[in-house]
């Protein structure tokens, strides 16, 4: 019961979001360990007219101007002076980086349901 309200609030927020946003959910673990932890979801607001994307996670906002936007589910952006390319392809998040920022961690994209399952299990 204790987790019912936050989960319900999250589901209502997800349903009420704009049609021009998409959210990336990910979990992370130290390499060689079994336990996964959630990292803050990133919501991407897509600006079709300006061909740019605004990413927001944990109160931090990044604007990506070097983007090719075809649709909400199909777009890509160059970031970090070309060291990282990321986006969504047919609704699935993808990312390629020249440098591994966190070499001791394994990260994977998950559904919102799986993100909440891991998040609640870590409590």
C-alpha positions in Angstrom: 0.0 0.0 0.0 2.9 2.3 0.8 4.0 2.3 -2.9 0.6 2.5 -4.4 0.3 6.3 -4.4 3.7 7.0 -6.0 3.1 4.4 -8.6 -0.4 5.7 -9.4 0.8 9.2 -9.6 3.6 8.2 -11.9 1.1 6.3 -14.2 -1.2 9.3 -14.3 1.6 11.6 -15.1 2.7 9.4 -17.9 -0.8 9.4 -19.4 -1.0 13.2 -19.2 2.3 14.0 -20.9 2.5 15.9 -24.1 2.4 14.0 -27.4 5.7 15.7 -28.3 7.7 14.0 -25.5 9.3 10.6 -25.0 10.9 9.2 -21.9 14.0 7.0 -21.7 14.1 4.7 -18.7 17.4 2.9 -17.7 18.8 0.8 -15.0 22.5 0.4 -14.0 24.7 -2.0 -12.0 28.3 -2.4 -11.2 30.0 -4.9 -13.5 30.2 -8.3 -11.9 27.3 -7.7 -9.5 23.7 -8.9 -9.7 21.7 -6.0 -8.2 20.3 -3.4 -10.6 19.4 0.2 -9.6 17.4 2.8 -11.4 18.8 6.0 -12.7 16.7 9.1 -13.3 14.5 8.8 -16.4 15.2 11.4 -19.1 12.3 13.0 -20.8 13.0 14.3 -24.3 10.8 17.1 -25.7 10.9 17.1 -29.5 10.9 20.4 -31.4 10.0 19.3 -35.0 10.0 22.8 -36.4 13.5 23.7 -35.1 14.9 20.1 -35.5 16.1 20.1 -31.9 15.6 18.1 -28.7 15.4 19.2 -25.1 16.4 16.6 -22.5 15.4 16.8 -18.9 16.5 14.5 -16.0 16.5 15.2 -12.3 16.0 18.9 -12.8 18.9 19.3 -15.3 18.0 20.4 -18.8 20.1 20.0 -22.0 19.3 21.4 -25.4 20.5 19.5 -28.4 20.6 21.6 -31.6 22.4 19.2 -33.9 19.5 16.8 -34.5 17.6 15.1 -37.3 14.0 14.7 -36.3 11.7 12.6 -38.4 9.1 11.7 -35.8 8.6 11.3 -32.1 9.8 7.7 -32.4 12.6 8.4 -34.9 15.2 11.0 -34.3 18.9 11.4 -33.5 21.2 14.0 -32.0 24.9 14.6 -32.0 26.2 15.7 -28.6 29.4 16.4 -26.7 31.1 17.8 -29.8 30.3 14.7 -31.8 31.6 12.2 -29.2 28.1 10.9 -28.6 25.2 10.2 -30.9 21.8 9.1 -29.5 18.1 9.0 -30.2 15.1 6.8 -30.8 14.7 4.4 -33.6 11.2 3.0 -34.0 10.5 3.9 -30.4 13.6 2.3 -28.9 16.4 4.4 -27.4 19.9 3.9 -28.7 23.3 5.6 -28.0 26.8 5.4 -29.3 29.6 7.1 -27.5 33.3 7.3 -28.4 34.3 7.3 -24.7 32.8 5.1 -22.0 32.0 7.6 -19.2 31.3 4.9 -16.6 33.5 1.9 -17.6 32.8 0.0 -14.4 29.0 0.1 -14.9 26.6 -1.8 -17.1 23.5 0.2 -18.2 20.4 -1.0 -20.1 17.2 0.6 -21.3 14.0 -0.8 -19.8 10.3 -0.2 -20.0 8.6 2.1 -17.5 7.1 -0.9 -15.8 10.5 -2.6 -15.4 12.0 0.7 -14.1 9.4 0.9 -11.4 9.8 -2.8 -10.5 13.6 -2.3 -10.0 13.1 1.0 -8.2 10.6 -0.5 -5.7 12.7 -3.6 -5.2 15.7 -1.4 -4.2 13.8 0.2 -1.3 
